[in-house]
C-alpha cells in the first residue's frame, strides 16, 4: 500500500473526501516527524512505533577495493 492507496482507504472508511483524508494524513506525518526531530519516540499501539537512534562513528571497508574507510556518526529512524 502506498500513500495514495492509504488516502483512498481513509476517505472511504471515514466517509470524507480524499482531500480531507490527504490533509489528515499529512498532518499526522508532520507531527510524527516533529516529535522525532525533538528526540521523542512515537508509538501508536496496534499500528507501529518510530524512534531515532544514534550510531557511533566506525571504520568500514569498501567491498570493491577492500580499503578501510571512516563512517561518520549518524542518526537513524
N, C-alpha and C positions, 0 to 999 in steps of 0.2 A: 504494500500500500504506500503510495506516495502522498505528498502534501495535498495535491488536488483531489485525490480519492478520499482522503480524510475529510476535507472540506465538504465534499458532496455528501458523505455519510452523515456528518454532523448536521448539515442542513436538513436532510431527510428525517433523521431521528428526532430532531428538536422542533421540526415544523417551522423553520425560519429560512430566510433567503440565503443563498450561497454567499452573498456579500457580507451578511451579518455573521455567518459561520466563519468566513475568512478573517474578518476583523477580530472575532473572539479568539481564534487560534493564534493569530499574530500577536495579540495582546498577551496571551499565555506564554508564548515563546519569548517575548521581550522580558517578561517578569522572571522567567527561569534564567535567562542569560544574565540579567541584572543581579540576581541572587548569587549566581556562580562567580561573577566578577568581584563581588564583595567577599568571596571566600566561604559562602554558606553552602550547605548541602540541601538539595531539593528532593523530596520524597513524596510521591503520590501513591498511596497504598493501593495495591492491586493493579498498578499501571507501570511504574518504573521509578528509578531514582537517578540523580545526577550529582556528581561531586567533582571537584578539581583536586588532582593530586600533583605533588611535586616530584620530579625525577632529578636526581643529582647528576652533575657532570660526570662523564666517564670516558674511558678510552674504547674505541670501536675499531673495526677492521674493514677496509674496503674489500668486498668479496672478489673483485676482479683482479686487483693487484696484490692484495694481502698486506698493503701498507696500513700502519696504525694511524688512526685519525682521532681527533678530540671531538666529542659530542657535548654540546653545551647543556647546561641545566635547563629543564623545561617544565612547564605546567601543562597537564593533560586533563581533559574532561572525560 
